[in-house]
């Protein structure tokens, strides 16, 4: 379902307001050359990084239980290192146009719209 004219106008105003208030953010969020991008994760980085983060969380809990500050801080550093490793595996890739298949079944909103029209006609 497309946007109405009012929604398009409001979206345009929001974009102009964002550009006026924070041009750096607006250019960072704008797609390059009309291309849309998405973030892809490396499965290797994701798995290894999450394992390291969970182990770091375990070390932090052990540090808190044993009341050793250095062990707790080391656990926090290990968790941070795990998440950093995950972020190193993130890349931006071009996303092609989204192709949606039309199904024979009606979507939830279409069903609701039909029910609404049916009730409106019965009320007359």
Jmol script that loads the backbone (N, CA, C; Angstrom):
load data "model"
ATOM      1  N   UNK A   1       0.847  -1.168   0.000  1.00  0.00           N
ATOM      2  CA  UNK A   1       0.000   0.000   0.000  1.00  0.00           C
ATOM      3  C   UNK A   1       0.892   1.231   0.000  1.00  0.00           C
ATOM      4  N   UNK A   2       0.645   2.143  -0.908  1.00  0.00           N
ATOM      5  CA  UNK A   2       1.439   3.354  -1.021  1.00  0.00           C
ATOM      6  C   UNK A   2       1.051   4.392   0.015  1.00  0.00           C
ATOM      7  N   UNK A   3       1.860   5.412   0.121  1.00  0.00           N
ATOM      8  CA  UNK A   3       1.580   6.497   1.053  1.00  0.00           C
ATOM      9  C   UNK A   3       0.582   7.461   0.442  1.00  0.00           C
ATOM     10  N   UNK A   4      -0.240   8.042   1.308  1.00  0.00           N
ATOM     11  CA  UNK A   4      -1.172   9.056   0.825  1.00  0.00           C
ATOM     12  C   UNK A   4      -0.403  10.345   0.565  1.00  0.00           C
ATOM     13  N   UNK A   5      -1.048  11.295  -0.095  1.00  0.00           N
ATOM     14  CA  UNK A   5      -0.379  12.572  -0.386  1.00  0.00           C
ATOM     15  C   UNK A   5       0.016  13.291   0.896  1.00  0.00           C
ATOM     16  N   UNK A   6      -0.864  13.237   1.901  1.00  0.00           N
ATOM     17  CA  UNK A   6      -0.570  13.887   3.179  1.00  0.00           C
ATOM     18  C   UNK A   6       0.657  13.252   3.834  1.00  0.00           C
ATOM     19  N   UNK A   7       0.724  11.920   3.815  1.00  0.00           N
ATOM     20  CA  UNK A   7       1.861  11.223   4.410  1.00  0.00           C
ATOM     21  C   UNK A   7       3.149  11.539   3.663  1.00  0.00           C
ATOM     22  N   UNK A   8       3.086  11.611   2.335  1.00  0.00           N
ATOM     23  CA  UNK A   8       4.266  11.973   1.548  1.00  0.00           C
ATOM     24  C   UNK A   8       4.741  13.376   1.893  1.00  0.00           C
ATOM     25  N   UNK A   9       3.792  14.295   2.047  1.00  0.00           N
ATOM     26  CA  UNK A   9       4.130  15.675   2.379  1.00  0.00           C
ATOM     27  C   UNK A   9       4.767  15.743   3.773  1.00  0.00           C
ATOM     28  N   UNK A  10       4.203  15.011   4.739  1.00  0.00           N
ATOM     29  CA  UNK A  10       4.758  15.019   6.088  1.00  0.00           C
ATOM     30  C   UNK A  10       6.164  14.404   6.113  1.00  0.00           C
ATOM     31  N   UNK A  11       6.365  13.342   5.344  1.00  0.00           N
ATOM     32  CA  UNK A  11       7.676  12.723   5.259  1.00  0.00           C
ATOM     33  C   UNK A  11       8.693  13.679   4.651  1.00  0.00           C
ATOM     34  N   UNK A  12       8.296  14.402   3.624  1.00  0.00           N
ATOM     35  CA  UNK A  12       9.172  15.386   2.992  1.00  0.00           C
ATOM     36  C   UNK A  12       9.547  16.493   3.976  1.00  0.00           C
ATOM     37  N   UNK A  13       8.568  16.947   4.772  1.00  0.00           N
ATOM     38  CA  UNK A  13       8.849  17.986   5.761  1.00  0.00           C
ATOM     39  C   UNK A  13       9.818  17.473   6.825  1.00  0.00           C
ATOM     40  N   UNK A  14       9.638  16.228   7.246  1.00  0.00           N
ATOM     41  CA  UNK A  14      10.550  15.659   8.242  1.00  0.00           C
ATOM     42  C   UNK A  14      11.969  15.545   7.700  1.00  0.00           C
ATOM     43  N   UNK A  15      12.086  15.150   6.440  1.00  0.00           N
ATOM     44  CA  UNK A  15      13.412  15.055   5.826  1.00  0.00           C
ATOM     45  C   UNK A  15      14.078  16.424   5.746  1.00  0.00           C
ATOM     46  N   UNK A  16      13.314  17.440   5.359  1.00  0.00           N
ATOM     47  CA  UNK A  16      13.860  18.795   5.276  1.00  0.00           C
ATOM     48  C   UNK A  16      14.266  19.301   6.654  1.00  0.00           C
ATOM     49  N   UNK A  17      13.458  18.997   7.671  1.00  0.00           N
ATOM     50  CA  UNK A  17      13.775  19.422   9.032  1.00  0.00           C
ATOM     51  C   UNK A  17      15.046  18.736   9.521  1.00  0.00           C
ATOM     52  N   UNK A  18      15.189  17.455   9.246  1.00  0.00           N
ATOM     53  CA  UNK A  18      16.387  16.726   9.643  1.00  0.00           C
ATOM     54  C   UNK A  18      17.613  17.299   8.954  1.00  0.00           C
ATOM     55  N   UNK A  19      17.498  17.572   7.661  1.00  0.00           N
ATOM     56  CA  UNK A  19      18.619  18.133   6.909  1.00  0.00           C
ATOM     57  C   UNK A  19      19.017  19.493   7.469  1.00  0.00           C
ATOM     58  N   UNK A  20      18.029  20.288   7.864  1.00  0.00           N
ATOM     59  CA  UNK A  20      18.326  21.606   8.419  1.00  0.00           C
ATOM     60  C   UNK A  20      18.964  21.540   9.794  1.00  0.00           C
ATOM     61  N   UNK A  21      18.510  20.604  10.629  1.00  0.00           N
ATOM     62  CA  UNK A  21      19.010  20.527  11.998  1.00  0.00           C
ATOM     63  C   UNK A  21      20.347  19.790  12.105  1.00  0.00           C
ATOM     64  N   UNK A  22      20.496  18.709  11.351  1.00  0.00           N
ATOM     65  CA  UNK A  22      21.718  17.919  11.453  1.00  0.00           C
ATOM     66  C   UNK A  22      22.117  17.392  10.070  1.00  0.00           C
ATOM     67  N   UNK A  23      22.802  18.218   9.273  1.00  0.00           N
ATOM     68  CA  UNK A  23      23.156  17.798   7.920  1.00  0.00           C
ATOM     69  C   UNK A  23      24.080  16.586   7.873  1.00  0.00           C
ATOM     70  N   UNK A  24      24.970  16.425   8.866  1.00  0.00           N
ATOM     71  CA  UNK A  24      25.866  15.264   8.880  1.00  0.00           C
ATOM     72  C   UNK A  24      25.075  13.970   9.000  1.00  0.00           C
ATOM     73  N   UNK A  25      24.102  13.959   9.906  1.00  0.00           N
ATOM     74  CA  UNK A  25      23.279  12.765  10.094  1.00  0.00           C
ATOM     75  C   UNK A  25      22.448  12.485   8.848  1.00  0.00           C
ATOM     76  N   UNK A  26      21.916  13.528   8.251  1.00  0.00           N
ATOM     77  CA  UNK A  26      21.087  13.354   7.057  1.00  0.00           C
ATOM     78  C   UNK A  26      21.893  12.753   5.914  1.00  0.00           C
ATOM     79  N   UNK A  27      23.134  13.212   5.727  1.00  0.00           N
ATOM     80  CA  UNK A  27      23.948  12.641   4.656  1.00  0.00           C
ATOM     81  C   UNK A  27      24.393  11.224   4.981  1.00  0.00           C
ATOM     82  N   UNK A  28      24.593  10.930   6.266  1.00  0.00           N
ATOM     83  CA  UNK A  28      24.975   9.568   6.652  1.00  0.00           C
ATOM     84  C   UNK A  28      23.830   8.591   6.432  1.00  0.00           C
ATOM     85  N   UNK A  29      22.605   9.038   6.635  1.00  0.00           N
ATOM     86  CA  UNK A  29      21.443   8.161   6.467  1.00  0.00           C
ATOM     87  C   UNK A  29      20.963   8.056   5.026  1.00  0.00           C
ATOM     88  N   UNK A  30      21.354   9.007   4.196  1.00  0.00           N
ATOM     89  CA  UNK A  30      20.887   9.007   2.813  1.00  0.00           C
ATOM     90  C   UNK A  30      21.552   7.888   2.027  1.00  0.00           C
ATOM     91  N   UNK A  31      20.780   7.190   1.177  1.00  0.00           N
ATOM     92  CA  UNK A  31      21.391   6.145   0.356  1.00  0.00           C
ATOM     93  C   UNK A  31      22.323   6.761  -0.679  1.00  0.00           C
ATOM     94  N   UNK A  32      23.423   6.047  -0.964  1.00  0.00           N
ATOM     95  CA  UNK A  32      24.404   6.542  -1.919  1.00  0.00           C
ATOM     96  C   UNK A  32      23.942   6.239  -3.336  1.00  0.00           C
ATOM     97  N   UNK A  33      23.902   7.218  -4.183  1.00  0.00           N
ATOM     98  CA  UNK A  33      23.542   7.065  -5.593  1.00  0.00           C
ATOM     99  C   UNK A  33      22.213   6.339  -5.791  1.00  0.00           C
ATOM    100  N   UNK A  34      21.285   6.562  -4.889  1.00  0.00           N
ATOM    101  CA  UNK A  34      19.982   5.938  -5.023  1.00  0.00           C
ATOM    102  C   UNK A  34      19.968   4.458  -4.675  1.00  0.00           C
ATOM    103  N   UNK A  35      21.112   3.919  -4.236  1.00  0.00           N
ATOM    104  CA  UNK A  35      21.177   2.511  -3.868  1.00  0.00           C
ATOM    105  C   UNK A  35      20.802   2.349  -2.412  1.00  0.00           C
ATOM    106  N   UNK A  36      20.082   1.296  -2.141  1.00  0.00           N
ATOM    107  CA  UNK A  36      19.755   0.966  -0.759  1.00  0.00           C
ATOM    108  C   UNK A  36      20.738  -0.090  -0.293  1.00  0.00           C
ATOM    109  N   UNK A  37      21.181   0.045   0.943  1.00  0.00           N
ATOM    110  CA  UNK A  37      22.129  -0.909   1.484  1.00  0.00           C
ATOM    111  C   UNK A  37      21.525  -1.575   2.708  1.00  0.00           C
ATOM    112  N   UNK A  38      22.098  -2.716   3.050  1.00  0.00           N
ATOM    113  CA  UNK A  38      21.712  -3.396   4.276  1.00  0.00           C
ATOM    114  C   UNK A  38      22.987  -3.873   4.949  1.00  0.00           C
ATOM    115  N   UNK A  39      22.889  -4.166   6.219  1.00  0.00           N
ATOM    116  CA  UNK A  39      24.041  -4.630   6.963  1.00  0.00           C
ATOM    117  C   UNK A  39      24.042  -6.151   6.972  1.00  0.00           C
ATOM    118  N   UNK A  40      25.177  -6.741   6.623  1.00  0.00           N
ATOM    119  CA  UNK A  40      25.322  -8.193   6.633  1.00  0.00           C
ATOM    120  C   UNK A  40      26.336  -8.571   7.711  1.00  0.00           C
ATOM    121  N   UNK A  41      26.043  -9.667   8.404  1.00  0.00           N
ATOM    122  CA  UNK A  41      26.935 -10.150   9.446  1.00  0.00           C
ATOM    123  C   UNK A  41      27.710 -11.353   8.932  1.00  0.00           C
ATOM    124  N   UNK A  42      28.976 -11.426   9.275  1.00  0.00           N
ATOM    125  CA  UNK A  42      29.769 -12.612   8.990  1.00  0.00           C
ATOM    126  C   UNK A  42      29.376 -13.661  10.027  1.00  0.00           C
ATOM    127  N   UNK A  43      28.929 -14.831   9.598  1.00  0.00           N
ATOM    128  CA  UNK A  43      28.522 -15.853  10.579  1.00  0.00           C
ATOM    129  C   UNK A  43      29.652 -16.232  11.535  1.00  0.00           C
ATOM    130  N   UNK A  44      30.872 -16.285  11.015  1.00  0.00           N
ATOM    131  CA  UNK A  44      32.017 -16.628  11.856  1.00  0.00           C
ATOM    132  C   UNK A  44      32.215 -15.590  12.954  1.00  0.00           C
ATOM    133  N   UNK A  45      32.209 -14.313  12.582  1.00  0.00           N
ATOM    134  CA  UNK A  45      32.381 -13.255  13.569  1.00  0.00           C
ATOM    135  C   UNK A  45      31.234 -13.252  14.569  1.00  0.00           C
ATOM    136  N   UNK A  46      30.043 -13.494  14.089  1.00  0.00           N
ATOM    137  CA  UNK A  46      28.873 -13.471  14.968  1.00  0.00           C
ATOM    138  C   UNK A  46      28.958 -14.568  16.022  1.00  0.00           C
ATOM    139  N   UNK A  47      29.251 -15.795  15.607  1.00  0.00           N
ATOM    140  CA  UNK A  47      29.294 -16.917  16.547  1.00  0.00           C
ATOM    141  C   UNK A  47      30.449 -16.769  17.533  1.00  0.00           C
ATOM    142  N   UNK A  48      31.637 -16.498  17.012  1.00  0.00           N
ATOM    143  CA  UNK A  48      32.798 -16.377  17.899  1.00  0.00           C
ATOM    144  C   UNK A  48      32.628 -15.198  18.859  1.00  0.00           C
ATOM    145  N   UNK A  49      32.158 -14.083  18.343  1.00  0.00           N
ATOM    146  CA  UNK A  49      31.969 -12.910  19.192  1.00  0.00           C
ATOM    147  C   UNK A  49      30.949 -13.129  20.287  1.00  0.00           C
ATOM    148  N   UNK A  50      29.847 -13.805  19.962  1.00  0.00           N
ATOM    149  CA  UNK A  50      28.831 -14.068  20.983  1.00  0.00           C
ATOM    150  C   UNK A  50      29.328 -15.077  22.021  1.00  0.00           C
ATOM    151  N   UNK A  51      30.102 -16.066  21.591  1.00  0.00           N
ATOM    152  CA  UNK A  51      30.668 -17.014  22.554  1.00  0.00           C
ATOM    153  C   UNK A  51      31.614 -16.292  23.513  1.00  0.00           C
ATOM    154  N   UNK A  52      32.466 -15.429  22.974  1.00  0.00           N
ATOM    155  CA  UNK A  52      33.390 -14.660  23.814  1.00  0.00           C
ATOM    156  C   UNK A  52      32.611 -13.750  24.766  1.00  0.00           C
ATOM    157  N   UNK A  53      31.541 -13.122  24.290  1.00  0.00           N
ATOM    158  CA  UNK A  53      30.746 -12.237  25.147  1.00  0.00           C
ATOM    159  C   UNK A  53      30.090 -13.015  26.286  1.00  0.00           C
ATOM    160  N   UNK A  54      29.566 -14.205  25.989  1.00  0.00           N
ATOM    161  CA  UNK A  54      28.935 -15.017  27.035  1.00  0.00           C
ATOM    162  C   UNK A  54      29.978 -15.474  28.051  1.00  0.00           C
ATOM    163  N   UNK A  55      31.151 -15.875  27.575  1.00  0.00           N
ATOM    164  CA  UNK A  55      32.225 -16.250  28.503  1.00  0.00           C
ATOM    165  C   UNK A  55      32.651 -15.054  29.357  1.00  0.00           C
ATOM    166  N   UNK A  56      32.702 -13.893  28.754  1.00  0.00           N
ATOM    167  CA  UNK A  56      33.039 -12.687  29.514  1.00  0.00           C
ATOM    168  C   UNK A  56      32.001 -12.375  30.567  1.00  0.00           C
ATOM    169  N   UNK A  57      30.728 -12.608  30.229  1.00  0.00           N
ATOM    170  CA  UNK A  57      29.663 -12.404  31.208  1.00  0.00           C
ATOM    171  C   UNK A  57      29.829 -13.376  32.371  1.00  0.00           C
ATOM    172  N   UNK A  58      30.201 -14.625  32.074  1.00  0.00           N
ATOM    173  CA  UNK A  58      30.434 -15.611  33.132  1.00  0.00           C
ATOM    174  C   UNK A  58      31.596 -15.173  34.020  1.00  0.00           C
ATOM    175  N   UNK A  59      32.661 -14.656  33.419  1.00  0.00           N
ATOM    176  CA  UNK A  59      33.809 -14.174  34.195  1.00  0.00           C
ATOM    177  C   UNK A  59      33.382 -13.000  35.076  1.00  0.00           C
ATOM    178  N   UNK A  60      32.561 -12.110  34.554  1.00  0.00           N
ATOM    179  CA  UNK A  60      32.095 -10.961  35.341  1.00  0.00           C
ATOM    180  C   UNK A  60      31.251 -11.427  36.525  1.00  0.00           C
ATOM    181  N   UNK A  61      30.398 -12.417  36.305  1.00  0.00           N
ATOM    182  CA  UNK A  61      29.562 -12.934  37.399  1.00  0.00           C
ATOM    183  C   UNK A  61      30.437 -13.595  38.458  1.00  0.00           C
ATOM    184  N   UNK A  62      31.440 -14.357  38.036  1.00  0.00           N
ATOM    185  CA  UNK A  62      32.367 -14.972  38.989  1.00  0.00           C
ATOM    186  C   UNK A  62      33.097 -13.884  39.779  1.00  0.00           C
ATOM    187  N   UNK A  63      33.483 -12.820  39.106  1.00  0.00           N
ATOM    188  CA  UNK A  63      34.155 -11.716  39.786  1.00  0.00           C
ATOM    189  C   UNK A  63      33.277 -11.057  40.824  1.00  0.00           C
ATOM    190  N   UNK A  64      31.995 -10.915  40.523  1.00  0.00           N
ATOM    191  CA  UNK A  64      31.074 -10.308  41.481  1.00  0.00           C
ATOM    192  C   UNK A  64      30.842 -11.256  42.658  1.00  0.00           C
ATOM    193  N   UNK A  65      30.688 -12.554  42.352  1.00  0.00           N
ATOM    194  CA  UNK A  65      30.444 -13.524  43.427  1.00  0.00           C
ATOM    195  C   UNK A  65      31.642 -13.643  44.364  1.00  0.00           C
ATOM    196  N   UNK A  66      32.834 -13.578  43.810  1.00  0.00           N
ATOM    197  CA  UNK A  66      34.031 -13.714  44.640  1.00  0.00           C
ATOM    198  C   UNK A  66      34.502 -12.372  45.195  1.00  0.00           C
ATOM    199  N   UNK A  67      33.818 -11.327  44.844  1.00  0.00           N
ATOM    200  CA  UNK A  67      34.129  -9.972  45.301  1.00  0.00           C
ATOM    201  C   UNK A  67      35.543  -9.533  44.916  1.00  0.00           C
ATOM    202  N   UNK A  68      35.990  -9.992  43.746  1.00  0.00           N
ATOM    203  CA  UNK A  68      37.280  -9.566  43.211  1.00  0.00           C
ATOM    204  C   UNK A  68      37.021  -8.572  42.076  1.00  0.00           C
ATOM    205  N   UNK A  69      37.363  -7.346  42.317  1.00  0.00           N
ATOM    206  CA  UNK A  69      37.063  -6.278  41.371  1.00  0.00           C
ATOM    207  C   UNK A  69      37.789  -6.488  40.048  1.00  0.00           C
ATOM    208  N   UNK A  70      39.040  -6.907  40.095  1.00  0.00           N
ATOM    209  CA  UNK A  70      39.809  -7.086  38.863  1.00  0.00           C
ATOM    210  C   UNK A  70      39.198  -8.172  37.976  1.00  0.00           C
ATOM    211  N   UNK A  71      38.679  -9.234  38.572  1.00  0.00           N
ATOM    212  CA  UNK A  71      38.061 -10.299  37.779  1.00  0.00           C
ATOM    213  C   UNK A  71      36.766  -9.784  37.136  1.00  0.00           C
ATOM    214  N   UNK A  72      35.982  -9.000  37.873  1.00  0.00           N
ATOM    215  CA  UNK A  72      34.765  -8.415  37.316  1.00  0.00           C
ATOM    216  C   UNK A  72      35.060  -7.462  36.176  1.00  0.00           C
ATOM    217  N   UNK A  73      36.074  -6.633  36.335  1.00  0.00           N
ATOM    218  CA  UNK A  73      36.467  -5.704  35.283  1.00  0.00           C
ATOM    219  C   UNK A  73      36.984  -6.465  34.074  1.00  0.00           C
ATOM    220  N   UNK A  74      37.747  -7.528  34.309  1.00  0.00           N
ATOM    221  CA  UNK A  74      38.244  -8.343  33.206  1.00  0.00           C
ATOM    222  C   UNK A  74      37.073  -8.974  32.450  1.00  0.00           C
ATOM    223  N   UNK A  75      36.066  -9.420  33.169  1.00  0.00           N
ATOM    224  CA  UNK A  75      34.870  -9.974  32.522  1.00  0.00           C
ATOM    225  C   UNK A  75      34.186  -8.948  31.646  1.00  0.00           C
ATOM    226  N   UNK A  76      34.074  -7.717  32.147  1.00  0.00           N
ATOM    227  CA  UNK A  76      33.465  -6.647  31.359  1.00  0.00           C
ATOM    228  C   UNK A  76      34.273  -6.381  30.097  1.00  0.00           C
ATOM    229  N   UNK A  77      35.590  -6.378  30.213  1.00  0.00           N
ATOM    230  CA  UNK A  77      36.458  -6.142  29.057  1.00  0.00           C
ATOM    231  C   UNK A  77      36.295  -7.272  28.047  1.00  0.00           C
ATOM    232  N   UNK A  78      36.164  -8.507  28.528  1.00  0.00           N
ATOM    233  CA  UNK A  78      35.979  -9.650  27.627  1.00  0.00           C
ATOM    234  C   UNK A  78      34.647  -9.542  26.887  1.00  0.00           C
ATOM    235  N   UNK A  79      33.585  -9.144  27.602  1.00  0.00           N
ATOM    236  CA  UNK A  79      32.279  -8.944  26.950  1.00  0.00           C
ATOM    237  C   UNK A  79      32.393  -7.871  25.874  1.00  0.00           C
ATOM    238  N   UNK A  80      33.029  -6.776  26.192  1.00  0.00           N
ATOM    239  CA  UNK A  80      33.215  -5.698  25.228  1.00  0.00           C
ATOM    240  C   UNK A  80      33.999  -6.189  24.011  1.00  0.00           C
ATOM    241  N   UNK A  81      35.045  -6.987  24.252  1.00  0.00           N
ATOM    242  CA  UNK A  81      35.862  -7.507  23.153  1.00  0.00           C
ATOM    243  C   UNK A  81      35.030  -8.428  22.259  1.00  0.00           C
ATOM    244  N   UNK A  82      34.150  -9.210  22.842  1.00  0.00           N
ATOM    245  CA  UNK A  82      33.298 -10.088  22.048  1.00  0.00           C
ATOM    246  C   UNK A  82      32.375  -9.301  21.141  1.00  0.00           C
ATOM    247  N   UNK A  83      31.739  -8.278  21.685  1.00  0.00           N
ATOM    248  CA  UNK A  83      30.851  -7.453  20.863  1.00  0.00           C
ATOM    249  C   UNK A  83      31.627  -6.652  19.820  1.00  0.00           C
ATOM    250  N   UNK A  84      32.843  -6.249  20.164  1.00  0.00           N
ATOM    251  CA  UNK A  84      33.681  -5.551  19.185  1.00  0.00           C
ATOM    252  C   UNK A  84      34.007  -6.481  18.024  1.00  0.00           C
ATOM    253  N   UNK A  85      34.302  -7.758  18.343  1.00  0.00           N
ATOM    254  CA  UNK A  85      34.612  -8.726  17.293  1.00  0.00           C
ATOM    255  C   UNK A  85      33.404  -8.959  16.381  1.00  0.00           C
ATOM    256  N   UNK A  86      32.220  -8.978  16.969  1.00  0.00           N
ATOM    257  CA  UNK A  86      31.007  -9.102  16.148  1.00  0.00           C
ATOM    258  C   UNK A  86      30.885  -7.906  15.214  1.00  0.00           C
ATOM    259  N   UNK A  87      31.128  -6.715  15.734  1.00  0.00           N
ATOM    260  CA  UNK A  87      30.994  -5.510  14.903  1.00  0.00           C
ATOM    261  C   UNK A  87      32.029  -5.461  13.786  1.00  0.00           C
ATOM    262  N   UNK A  88      33.160  -6.107  13.972  1.00  0.00           N
ATOM    263  CA  UNK A  88      34.177  -6.132  12.929  1.00  0.00           C
ATOM    264  C   UNK A  88      33.725  -6.974  11.736  1.00  0.00           C
ATOM    265  N   UNK A  89      32.785  -7.863  11.946  1.00  0.00           N
ATOM    266  CA  UNK A  89      32.290  -8.712  10.865  1.00  0.00           C
ATOM    267  C   UNK A  89      31.099  -8.129  10.139  1.00  0.00           C
ATOM    268  N   UNK A  90      30.713  -6.907  10.480  1.00  0.00           N
ATOM    269  CA  UNK A  90      29.576  -6.263   9.822  1.00  0.00           C
ATOM    270  C   UNK A  90      30.045  -5.542   8.568  1.00  0.00           C
ATOM    271  N   UNK A  91      29.319  -5.748   7.471  1.00  0.00           N
ATOM    272  CA  UNK A  91      29.624  -5.042   6.232  1.00  0.00           C
ATOM    273  C   UNK A  91      28.328  -4.538   5.627  1.00  0.00           C
ATOM    274  N   UNK A  92      28.443  -3.488   4.839  1.00  0.00           N
ATOM    275  CA  UNK A  92      27.272  -2.974   4.129  1.00  0.00           C
ATOM    276  C   UNK A  92      27.286  -3.540   2.724  1.00  0.00           C
ATOM    277  N   UNK A  93      26.150  -4.106   2.328  1.00  0.00           N
ATOM    278  CA  UNK A  93      26.029  -4.666   0.987  1.00  0.00           C
ATOM    279  C   UNK A  93      24.829  -4.024   0.307  1.00  0.00           C
ATOM    280  N   UNK A  94      24.902  -3.957  -1.008  1.00  0.00           N
ATOM    281  CA  UNK A  94      23.793  -3.373  -1.763  1.00  0.00           C
ATOM    282  C   UNK A  94      22.591  -4.293  -1.668  1.00  0.00           C
ATOM    283  N   UNK A  95      21.453  -3.696  -1.416  1.00  0.00           N
ATOM    284  CA  UNK A  95      20.213  -4.460  -1.344  1.00  0.00           C
ATOM    285  C   UNK A  95      19.440  -4.212  -2.626  1.00  0.00           C
ATOM    286  N   UNK A  96      19.067  -5.252  -3.266  1.00  0.00           N
ATOM    287  CA  UNK A  96      18.291  -5.132  -4.494  1.00  0.00           C
ATOM    288  C   UNK A  96      16.872  -4.684  -4.182  1.00  0.00           C
ATOM    289  N   UNK A  97      16.105  -4.413  -5.221  1.00  0.00           N
ATOM    290  CA  UNK A  97      14.730  -4.010  -4.992  1.00  0.00           C
ATOM    291  C   UNK A  97      13.950  -5.132  -4.326  1.00  0.00           C
ATOM    292  N   UNK A  98      13.081  -4.750  -3.431  1.00  0.00           N
ATOM    293  CA  UNK A  98      12.282  -5.733  -2.714  1.00  0.00           C
ATOM    294  C   UNK A  98      11.145  -6.191  -3.612  1.00  0.00           C
ATOM    295  N   UNK A  99      11.085  -7.483  -3.821  1.00  0.00           N
ATOM    296  CA  UNK A  99      10.028  -8.039  -4.652  1.00  0.00           C
ATOM    297  C   UNK A  99       9.066  -8.798  -3.753  1.00  0.00           C
ATOM    298  N   UNK A 100       7.865  -8.353  -3.714  1.00  0.00           N
ATOM    299  CA  UNK A 100       6.858  -9.031  -2.911  1.00  0.00           C
ATOM    300  C   UNK A 100       5.943  -9.811  -3.822  1.00  0.00           C
ATOM    301  N   UNK A 101       5.690 -11.013  -3.404  1.00  0.00           N
ATOM    302  CA  UNK A 101       4.793 -11.842  -4.185  1.00  0.00           C
ATOM    303  C   UNK A 101       3.375 -11.602  -3.704  1.00  0.00           C
ATOM    304  N   UNK A 102       2.497 -11.433  -4.659  1.00  0.00           N
ATOM    305  CA  UNK A 102       1.093 -11.274  -4.320  1.00  0.00           C
ATOM    306  C   UNK A 102       0.513 -12.652  -4.063  1.00  0.00           C
ATOM    307  N   UNK A 103      -0.057 -12.831  -2.929  1.00  0.00           N
ATOM    308  CA  UNK A 103      -0.652 -14.118  -2.624  1.00  0.00           C
ATOM    309  C   UNK A 103      -2.151 -14.039  -2.865  1.00  0.00           C
ATOM    310  N   UNK A 104      -2.742 -15.180  -3.014  1.00  0.00           N
ATOM    311  CA  UNK A 104      -4.180 -15.236  -3.245  1.00  0.00           C
ATOM    312  C   UNK A 104      -4.931 -14.850  -1.979  1.00  0.00           C
ATOM    313  N   UNK A 105      -4.282 -15.033  -0.845  1.00  0.00           N
ATOM    314  CA  UNK A 105      -4.933 -14.697   0.419  1.00  0.00           C
ATOM    315  C   UNK A 105      -4.840 -13.193   0.669  1.00  0.00           C
ATOM    316  N   UNK A 106      -5.825 -12.673   1.363  1.00  0.00           N
ATOM    317  CA  UNK A 106      -5.826 -11.257   1.699  1.00  0.00           C
ATOM    318  C   UNK A 106      -4.986 -11.030   2.949  1.00  0.00           C
ATOM    319  N   UNK A 107      -4.359  -9.873   3.007  1.00  0.00           N
ATOM    320  CA  UNK A 107      -3.595  -9.546   4.201  1.00  0.00           C
ATOM    321  C   UNK A 107      -4.570  -9.177   5.322  1.00  0.00           C
ATOM    322  N   UNK A 108      -4.026  -9.078   6.513  1.00  0.00           N
ATOM    323  CA  UNK A 108      -4.839  -8.745   7.671  1.00  0.00           C
ATOM    324  C   UNK A 108      -5.547  -7.405   7.484  1.00  0.00           C
ATOM    325  N   UNK A 109      -4.813  -6.402   7.002  1.00  0.00           N
ATOM    326  CA  UNK A 109      -5.405  -5.073   6.837  1.00  0.00           C
ATOM    327  C   UNK A 109      -6.482  -5.068   5.754  1.00  0.00           C
ATOM    328  N   UNK A 110      -6.277  -5.829   4.692  1.00  0.00           N
ATOM    329  CA  UNK A 110      -7.304  -5.900   3.646  1.00  0.00           C
ATOM    330  C   UNK A 110      -8.568  -6.551   4.180  1.00  0.00           C
ATOM    331  N   UNK A 111      -8.410  -7.585   4.998  1.00  0.00           N
ATOM    332  CA  UNK A 111      -9.570  -8.225   5.610  1.00  0.00           C
ATOM    333  C   UNK A 111     -10.315  -7.251   6.516  1.00  0.00           C
ATOM    334  N   UNK A 112      -9.560  -6.488   7.294  1.00  0.00           N
ATOM    335  CA  UNK A 112     -10.184  -5.517   8.194  1.00  0.00           C
ATOM    336  C   UNK A 112     -10.922  -4.437   7.410  1.00  0.00           C
ATOM    337  N   UNK A 113     -10.329  -3.994   6.304  1.00  0.00           N
ATOM    338  CA  UNK A 113     -10.983  -2.978   5.475  1.00  0.00           C
ATOM    339  C   UNK A 113     -12.276  -3.527   4.881  1.00  0.00           C
ATOM    340  N   UNK A 114     -12.267  -4.772   4.436  1.00  0.00           N
ATOM    341  CA  UNK A 114     -13.481  -5.367   3.886  1.00  0.00           C
ATOM    342  C   UNK A 114     -14.561  -5.511   4.952  1.00  0.00           C
ATOM    343  N   UNK A 115     -14.159  -5.922   6.153  1.00  0.00           N
ATOM    344  CA  UNK A 115     -15.128  -6.030   7.250  1.00  0.00           C
ATOM    345  C   UNK A 115     -15.717  -4.664   7.585  1.00  0.00           C
ATOM    346  N   UNK A 116     -14.896  -3.632   7.569  1.00  0.00           N
ATOM    347  CA  UNK A 116     -15.358  -2.281   7.878  1.00  0.00           C
ATOM    348  C   UNK A 116     -16.389  -1.821   6.840  1.00  0.00           C
ATOM    349  N   UNK A 117     -16.054  -2.032   5.564  1.00  0.00           N
ATOM    350  CA  UNK A 117     -16.992  -1.644   4.505  1.00  0.00           C
ATOM    351  C   UNK A 117     -18.289  -2.424   4.612  1.00  0.00           C
ATOM    352  N   UNK A 118     -18.198  -3.685   4.939  1.00  0.00           N
ATOM    353  CA  UNK A 118     -19.386  -4.522   5.093  1.00  0.00           C
ATOM    354  C   UNK A 118     -20.270  -4.005   6.225  1.00  0.00           C
ATOM    355  N   UNK A 119     -19.681  -3.626   7.330  1.00  0.00           N
ATOM    356  CA  UNK A 119     -20.451  -3.082   8.464  1.00  0.00           C
ATOM    357  C   UNK A 119     -21.062  -1.733   8.114  1.00  0.00           C
ATOM    358  N   UNK A 120     -20.329  -0.929   7.359  1.00  0.00           N
ATOM    359  CA  UNK A 120     -20.848   0.375   6.959  1.00  0.00           C
ATOM    360  C   UNK A 120     -22.065   0.205   6.044  1.00  0.00           C
ATOM    361  N   UNK A 121     -22.015  -0.753   5.142  1.00  0.00           N
ATOM    362  CA  UNK A 121     -23.132  -0.984   4.226  1.00  0.00           C
ATOM    363  C   UNK A 121     -24.332  -1.567   4.961  1.00  0.00           C
ATOM    364  N   UNK A 122     -24.107  -2.416   5.952  1.00  0.00           N
ATOM    365  CA  UNK A 122     -25.202  -2.985   6.715  1.00  0.00           C
ATOM    366  C   UNK A 122     -25.882  -1.939   7.587  1.00  0.00           C
ATOM    367  N   UNK A 123     -25.134  -0.937   8.014  1.00  0.00           N
ATOM    368  CA  UNK A 123     -25.681   0.100   8.887  1.00  0.00           C
ATOM    369  C   UNK A 123     -26.586   1.076   8.160  1.00  0.00           C
ATOM    370  N   UNK A 124     -26.557   1.129   6.849  1.00  0.00           N
ATOM    371  CA  UNK A 124     -27.356   2.096   6.093  1.00  0.00           C
ATOM    372  C   UNK A 124     -28.766   1.692   5.990  1.00  0.00           C
TER     373      UNK A 124
END
end "model"
wireframe off; spacefill off
backbone 0.3
color backbone group
